[in-house]
């Protein structure tokens, strides 16, 4: 696969402010990714001139990063947008079936073909979540290791839109 390069980033100037004699403070929308291009090692190259500060970036703050699950930050020493992602944290969920509770009617439970899901045993039922696939059930188990954010690598990034506030000259 081919990495995202500087020319694959679209810049849209949303707000432009001249700071009295000390530079510019701009809000810029960045769009990149198409599900086919991959995230390059070290980050996505940013053309600082397209941010309205062609000489120097003093500060770069992500003000809207959407709901992609990624966290974006700027590496000023390399002029690259770094994408961080969190690994799945281990967790599980219990399934509670309470006697007499109904999902969709007085006599019907959640119906899956001919099997009915409900607690008609005269008591509540608990199906505990488990730490791995060898257990009796539960709703969801994810045995991924909890860890700090790590930089995405060789991931085909879906279309992303973020807004940044940039100060510089």
C-alpha positions as MATLAB code, in Angstrom:
seq = 'XXXXXXXXXXXXXXXXXXXXXXXXXXXXXXXXXXXXXXXXXXXXXXXXXXXXXXXXXXXXXXXXXXXXXXXXXXXXXXXXXXXXXXXXXXXXXXXXXXXXXXXXXXXXXXXXXXXXXXXXXXXXXXXXXXXXXXXXXXXXXXXXXXXXXXXXXXXXXXXXXXXXXXXXX';
ca = [
       0.000    0.000    0.000;
       1.025    3.616   -0.546;
       1.574    6.040    2.354;
      -0.258    9.332    2.799;
       1.997   12.188    1.629;
       1.755   15.966    2.098;
      -0.200   16.439   -1.142;
      -2.887   14.005    0.071;
      -3.924   16.480    2.808;
      -6.597   19.053    1.897;
      -6.475   22.361    3.804;
      -9.449   24.712    4.214;
      -8.897   28.030    6.006;
     -11.936   28.551    8.279;
     -10.815   31.605   10.280;
      -7.862   33.919    9.827;
      -6.709   36.388   12.474;
      -3.760   38.758   12.228;
      -2.039   39.209   15.568;
      -0.626   42.734   15.913;
       2.896   42.424   14.603;
       3.492   38.922   15.917;
       1.929   36.664   13.291;
      -1.287   34.837   12.536;
      -3.739   32.723   14.463;
      -5.786   30.561   12.105;
      -8.365   27.804   12.307;
      -7.857   25.288    9.514;
      -9.747   22.155    8.513;
      -7.529   19.234    7.481;
      -8.932   16.336    5.460;
      -6.988   13.193    4.608;
      -7.285    9.430    4.316;
      -9.398    7.360    1.970;
      -9.177    3.839    3.380;
      -6.546    2.887    0.806;
      -3.539    5.080    1.698;
      -1.615    4.047    4.803;
      -0.344    6.052    7.735;
       3.400    6.694    7.200;
       6.022    5.943    9.841;
       6.537    9.042   11.988;
       3.359   10.819   10.901;
       1.661   12.596    8.031;
       3.778   15.418    6.532;
       2.116   18.832    6.928;
       2.766   21.769    4.585;
       2.916   24.654    7.070;
       2.322   27.279    4.371;
      -1.135   25.780    3.820;
      -1.917   26.554    7.473;
      -1.506   30.287    6.793;
       1.854   30.459    8.593;
       4.475   29.890    5.861;
       7.579   30.555    7.947;
       7.076   29.111   11.418;
       4.495   27.287   13.525;
       4.583   28.472   17.122;
       1.634   26.392   18.311;
      -0.619   23.763   16.744;
      -3.695   22.689   18.685;
      -6.303   20.185   17.547;
      -9.678   21.756   18.391;
     -11.986   19.158   16.801;
     -10.903   15.617   16.055;
     -14.286   14.021   15.425;
     -15.240   10.619   16.769;
     -12.815    8.337   14.938;
     -11.198    7.003   18.102;
      -7.832    8.401   17.047;
      -5.995   11.133   18.932;
      -4.069   13.627   16.828;
      -1.013   15.656   17.782;
       1.580   17.715   15.948;
       5.295   16.924   15.996;
       6.823   20.354   15.546;
      10.374   19.095   15.020;
       9.351   17.063   11.938;
       6.274   19.078   10.830;
       4.155   15.925   10.916;
       0.672   15.100   12.166;
       0.990   12.115   14.474;
      -1.972    9.795   14.958;
      -2.231    7.913   18.231;
      -4.567    5.025   18.927;
      -5.468    3.162   22.089;
      -5.458   -0.622   22.137;
      -8.596   -2.390   23.278;
      -8.745   -2.527   27.052;
      -9.665   -5.845   28.663;
     -13.256   -5.879   29.796;
     -16.347   -8.024   29.928;
     -20.063   -7.630   30.505;
     -22.553   -9.692   32.467;
     -25.954  -10.659   31.104;
     -28.773  -10.358   33.649;
     -32.130  -12.032   32.997;
     -34.608  -10.957   35.643;
     -37.658  -13.119   36.360;
     -40.772  -11.496   35.017;
     -38.985   -8.831   32.944;
     -40.029   -8.796   29.314;
     -38.317   -7.425   26.252;
     -41.243   -6.751   23.964;
     -44.520   -7.937   25.431;
     -46.278   -9.601   28.345;
     -45.639  -13.134   27.058;
     -42.706  -12.762   24.680;
     -39.002  -12.533   25.382;
     -36.313  -11.493   22.896;
     -37.019  -14.023   20.174;
     -34.175  -15.603   18.217;
     -35.900  -18.030   15.813;
     -37.532  -20.650   18.058;
     -35.359  -19.979   21.096;
     -36.666  -17.509   23.626;
     -34.343  -15.469   25.807;
     -35.837  -14.830   29.217;
     -35.887  -15.850   32.852;
     -38.976  -17.953   33.331;
     -37.301  -20.170   35.892;
     -38.818  -18.513   38.941;
     -35.521  -16.765   39.713;
     -33.142  -14.233   38.226;
     -30.371  -15.627   36.024;
     -26.847  -14.215   35.739;
     -24.525  -15.196   32.901;
     -21.205  -13.708   33.951;
     -18.748  -12.307   31.470;
     -15.481  -14.216   31.302;
     -11.879  -13.325   30.628;
     -11.474  -15.578   27.592;
     -13.437  -17.624   25.079;
     -13.250  -20.802   27.178;
     -15.898  -19.683   29.679;
     -19.666  -20.167   29.730;
     -20.710  -16.905   28.108;
     -21.505  -13.362   28.982;
     -22.029  -10.682   26.376;
     -18.563   -9.533   25.443;
     -15.035  -10.310   26.371;
     -11.972   -8.559   25.058;
      -8.686   -9.961   26.254;
      -6.547   -7.214   24.676;
      -3.859   -5.793   26.914;
      -4.402   -2.348   28.379;
      -1.645    0.033   27.361;
      -0.898    3.682   26.784;
      -1.660    5.326   23.462;
       0.636    4.158   20.709;
       1.342    5.593   17.298;
      -0.676    4.067   14.490;
       1.473    2.154   12.022;
       0.854    0.877    8.503;
      -2.883    1.379    9.004;
      -5.074    2.337    6.056;
      -6.728    5.453    7.483;
     -10.380    6.035    6.612;
     -11.389    9.570    5.627;
     -10.651   11.952    8.514;
     -11.568   15.583    9.094;
     -10.006   17.540   11.933;
      -9.849   21.227   12.806;
      -6.717   22.814   14.169;
      -5.830   26.205   15.599;
      -2.402   27.328   14.447;
      -0.355   30.289   15.623;
       2.756   31.375   13.754;
       4.144   33.637   11.074;
];
